[in-house]
Amino acid sequence: MQTVTLQVREDRLEQFLKIIDGLKDDMVEEYVLLPKNEAEYLSFAQFQEDRKQLHARLEDIISGKATLLTEDVYREKMDGFISDLKQKYADS
């Protein structure tokens, strides 16, 4: 799979997207529209959703509803998780 970056004139974007959407499913796996500037980025729905989730997680930590793991506990849990995955998929 290759990644291609294009800059499309704004007045032709809708037409271009129709062309991309019309291509065979096995030709274009995914495409992403990137913002032109910070203000546009901040208005993207995905950014707003990510921001909402981040603030909710931060509030959980501040309120004590959720706790952060120490680095040692995190490493111990991740090592166990990775070990379990290796055992589970060893024969794959």
C-alpha positions as CSV (number, residue, x, y, z in Angstrom):
1,M,0.0,0.0,0.0
2,Q,1.3,3.5,-0.9
3,T,0.3,6.8,0.5
4,V,-0.3,9.7,-1.8
5,T,-0.6,13.4,-0.8
6,L,-2.5,15.7,-3.1
7,Q,-3.4,19.4,-2.9
8,V,-6.8,19.9,-4.6
9,R,-8.2,23.3,-5.4
10,E,-11.0,24.0,-3.0
11,D,-13.5,24.8,-5.8
12,R,-12.9,21.3,-7.3
13,L,-12.8,19.3,-4.0
14,E,-16.4,18.0,-4.2
15,Q,-15.8,16.8,-7.8
16,F,-12.5,15.2,-6.8
17,L,-14.1,13.4,-3.9
18,K,-16.8,12.0,-6.2
19,I,-14.1,10.6,-8.5
20,I,-12.3,9.0,-5.5
21,D,-15.6,7.6,-4.2
22,G,-16.3,6.2,-7.6
23,L,-13.1,4.1,-7.8
24,K,-13.2,0.4,-7.2
25,D,-13.2,-0.5,-3.5
26,D,-9.9,-2.5,-3.8
27,M,-8.1,0.6,-5.4
28,V,-8.5,3.2,-2.6
29,E,-8.5,1.7,0.9
30,E,-8.9,5.0,2.8
31,Y,-8.6,8.7,2.3
32,V,-8.4,11.5,4.8
33,L,-9.1,15.2,4.4
34,L,-6.6,17.3,6.3
35,P,-7.3,20.9,7.5
36,K,-5.6,23.8,5.8
37,N,-4.9,25.6,9.0
38,E,-5.2,25.4,12.8
39,A,-8.6,27.1,12.9
40,E,-10.0,24.6,10.4
41,Y,-8.5,21.7,12.4
42,L,-10.0,22.9,15.6
43,S,-13.5,22.8,14.0
44,F,-13.1,19.2,12.7
45,A,-15.7,16.9,14.2
46,Q,-13.0,14.2,15.0
47,F,-11.0,16.8,16.9
48,Q,-14.0,17.9,18.9
49,E,-14.8,14.3,19.8
50,D,-11.2,13.6,20.8
51,R,-11.1,16.8,22.8
52,K,-14.3,15.8,24.6
53,Q,-13.0,12.4,25.5
54,L,-9.7,13.8,26.7
55,H,-11.4,16.3,29.0
56,A,-13.6,13.5,30.3
57,R,-10.6,11.3,31.1
58,L,-8.8,14.2,32.7
59,E,-11.8,15.0,34.9
60,D,-12.0,11.3,35.9
61,I,-8.4,11.5,37.1
62,I,-8.8,14.9,38.9
63,S,-11.9,13.7,40.6
64,G,-10.3,10.4,41.7
65,K,-12.8,8.3,39.7
66,A,-9.8,7.0,37.7
67,T,-6.3,6.6,38.7
68,L,-3.0,6.6,36.9
69,L,-0.7,3.6,37.1
70,T,2.9,4.1,38.3
71,E,5.5,3.4,35.6
72,D,6.5,0.1,37.3
73,V,2.9,-1.2,37.5
74,Y,2.3,-0.1,33.9
75,R,5.4,-2.0,32.7
76,E,4.4,-5.1,34.7
77,K,0.9,-5.1,33.3
78,M,2.1,-4.5,29.7
79,D,4.8,-7.2,30.0
80,G,2.2,-9.7,31.2
81,F,-0.2,-8.6,28.4
82,I,2.5,-9.0,25.7
83,S,3.5,-12.4,27.1
84,D,-0.1,-13.6,27.0
85,L,-0.4,-12.5,23.4
86,K,2.8,-14.3,22.4
87,Q,1.5,-17.5,24.0
88,K,-1.9,-17.1,22.5
89,Y,-0.6,-16.6,18.9
90,A,2.6,-18.6,19.1
91,D,1.2,-21.2,16.6
92,S,-0.2,-18.6,14.2
